[in-house]
Amino acid sequence: MQKVNPTLERIHALRAALAGDSEERKTHHTIGELMALLQPLELALGGIVFSVPFLQPVPLPGLSTPIGLAMATLAVLRMTGRSHVALPRRLRERRIDSETMDKILGYAEKMLTTLGKIPHWEWGRLGRLLAQPRALSAHIAFMALLLSLPLPIPFSNSVPAWGIIFACLAMIEANGIYILASYVTLIGNLIFFGGLFGMAATFFQ
């Protein structure tokens, strides 16, 4: 069973690989290249890495839409047994600045180090049922679509981003705490966005 330490090792390895590319004067990387480096956990690890920029309360509509759509598409592909190579070409070729990517990975390392202090909680058969890859992939797909919405509203990025991170961690570790957090944040997203859409509907009546 994988734990956070192996996850951190993969993040360290990715950061080292990208640093090597930067030394060779590669100023950017595409989403497709990054997904290839994260195989075979491109959805779980990619979901963690690409959710980090959206944990701040201020939304980033210009960035959240393409990243959210890419993660949602990748999650659907995971549910149907396909890999990132089936992503639409436009998403695979989306560029990310190398310096920006290094900062994102640095923040991901700090976050995973902090979350790594959470104890491992075994749920047995119930945990295995709730942590089925298809179920968690569906969580990620749904919350990634919410992340992709270009809403200029505080926390409209961070609420789904946390949900994606916990679903990804539950997929990697099967830790009962992360599994519970994944379902709790899914409900939280339904309440948060349901409230937003309800207020919008009332306002425009």
C-alpha positions in Angstrom: 0.0 0.0 0.0 1.4 3.4 -1.0 1.8 6.1 1.6 2.6 9.8 1.4 6.3 9.2 1.4 6.3 7.5 -2.0 4.1 10.3 -3.2 6.7 12.8 -2.1 9.4 10.8 -3.7 7.5 11.0 -7.1 7.1 14.8 -6.6 10.8 15.1 -5.8 11.7 13.0 -8.9 9.4 15.1 -11.1 10.9 18.3 -9.8 14.5 17.0 -10.4 13.6 16.0 -14.0 12.1 19.4 -14.7 15.1 21.2 -13.2 17.3 19.2 -15.5 15.2 20.3 -18.5 15.4 23.9 -17.3 19.2 23.6 -17.3 19.0 22.7 -20.9 17.1 25.9 -21.4 13.6 24.4 -21.7 11.5 27.3 -20.6 8.1 25.5 -20.5 6.5 22.1 -20.4 3.2 20.8 -21.7 0.5 19.1 -19.7 1.1 16.0 -21.9 4.8 15.9 -21.0 4.0 16.2 -17.3 1.4 13.5 -17.4 3.9 11.2 -19.0 6.4 11.8 -16.2 3.7 11.0 -13.6 2.7 7.6 -15.0 1.1 5.3 -13.9 -0.4 7.6 -11.3 -1.0 10.5 -13.7 -4.5 11.2 -12.5 -3.9 11.0 -8.7 -0.5 12.7 -8.7 -1.5 15.2 -11.5 -4.7 16.0 -9.6 -2.7 16.9 -6.5 0.0 18.9 -8.3 -2.4 20.9 -10.5 -4.9 21.6 -7.7 -2.2 23.4 -5.6 -2.4 26.8 -7.4 -6.1 27.0 -6.6 -6.0 26.5 -2.8 -5.9 30.3 -2.3 -9.3 32.0 -1.8 -8.8 34.3 -4.9 -10.1 32.4 -8.0 -7.9 32.1 -11.1 -10.5 31.8 -14.0 -7.9 32.0 -16.8 -6.0 29.1 -15.4 -8.8 27.1 -13.7 -10.8 26.5 -16.8 -8.1 24.7 -18.9 -6.7 22.8 -15.9 -10.1 21.9 -14.6 -11.2 20.6 -18.0 -7.9 18.6 -18.4 -8.4 17.0 -15.0 -12.0 16.2 -15.6 -11.2 14.6 -19.0 -8.3 12.6 -17.5 -10.7 11.3 -14.7 -13.2 10.2 -17.3 -10.5 8.5 -19.3 -9.4 6.7 -16.0 -12.9 5.5 -15.5 -13.0 4.0 -19.0 -9.6 2.4 -18.7 -7.6 4.8 -20.9 -4.6 6.9 -20.2 -3.6 10.6 -20.6 -2.5 10.0 -24.2 -6.2 10.1 -25.1 -6.5 13.7 -23.9 -7.5 16.1 -26.6 -4.4 17.5 -28.4 -5.3 21.1 -27.4 -5.2 20.1 -23.7 -2.0 17.9 -24.0 -0.2 20.8 -25.6 -1.2 23.4 -23.1 2.1 25.0 -21.9 3.2 25.8 -18.3 6.2 27.9 -17.6 9.1 25.9 -16.0 9.6 28.4 -13.2 5.9 28.4 -12.4 5.8 24.6 -12.4 8.8 24.4 -10.0 7.0 26.7 -7.5 3.8 24.6 -7.8 5.8 21.5 -7.0 7.5 23.2 -4.1 4.1 24.1 -2.6 2.9 20.5 -3.2 5.9 19.1 -1.3 5.1 21.4 1.7 1.4 20.4 1.6 2.1 16.7 1.4 4.7 16.9 4.2 2.1 18.5 6.4 -0.7 16.0 5.4 1.8 13.2 5.9 1.5 13.7 9.7 -2.1 12.5 9.6 -2.3 8.9 10.9 -3.4 6.0 8.7 -6.9 4.8 9.4 -7.9 1.4 8.1 -11.6 1.0 7.1 -11.4 -2.6 5.9 -14.1 -3.7 3.4 -16.0 -0.4 3.7 -12.8 1.6 2.9 -12.1 -0.6 -0.1 -15.7 -0.1 -1.3 -15.6 3.7 -0.9 -12.1 4.0 -2.3 -12.8 2.2 -5.6 -10.9 4.0 -8.3 -14.0 4.6 -10.5 -15.8 6.2 -7.6 -12.9 8.5 -6.7 -12.3 9.2 -10.4 -16.0 10.3 -10.6 -15.4 12.6 -7.6 -12.4 14.1 -9.3 -14.2 14.5 -12.6 -17.2 16.3 -11.0 -15.1 18.6 -8.8 -12.7 19.4 -11.7 -15.7 20.5 -13.7 -16.7 22.8 -10.8 -13.1 24.1 -10.7 -13.2 24.9 -14.4 -16.2 27.3 -14.0 -15.0 30.9 -14.6 -16.6 32.3 -11.5 -15.1 35.5 -10.0 -16.2 34.4 -6.5 -13.9 33.9 -3.5 -13.3 30.2 -2.7 -14.9 29.0 -6.0 -11.6 27.5 -6.9 -10.3 26.4 -3.5 -13.4 24.4 -2.5 -13.2 22.0 -5.4 -9.4 22.0 -5.3 -9.4 20.6 -1.8 -11.9 18.0 -2.8 -9.7 16.9 -5.7 -6.7 16.6 -3.5 -8.4 14.4 -0.9 -9.9 12.2 -3.6 -6.4 11.8 -5.1 -4.8 11.0 -1.8 -7.6 8.5 -1.0 -6.8 6.9 -4.4 -3.1 6.6 -3.7 -3.2 5.6 0.0 -6.7 4.2 0.8 -6.3 6.0 4.2 -9.8 6.1 5.8 -9.3 9.7 6.8 -8.7 10.8 3.3 -11.5 8.6 2.0 -13.9 10.3 4.5 -12.5 13.8 3.6 -13.1 13.0 -0.1 -16.8 12.3 0.6 -17.2 15.2 3.0 -15.7 17.7 0.5 -17.8 16.3 -2.2 -20.9 17.1 -0.1 -19.4 20.4 0.7 -19.0 21.2 -3.0 -22.6 20.3 -3.6 -23.7 22.6 -0.8 -21.4 25.5 -1.7 -22.1 25.5 -5.5 -25.8 24.7 -4.9 -26.0 27.7 -2.7 -24.3 29.9 -5.3 -26.6 28.7 -8.1 -29.6 29.1 -5.9 -28.7 32.7 -5.1 -28.1 33.4 -8.8 -31.4 32.0 -9.7 -33.2 34.1 -7.1 -31.3 37.2 -8.2 -32.2 36.8 -11.8 -35.9 36.0 -11.3 
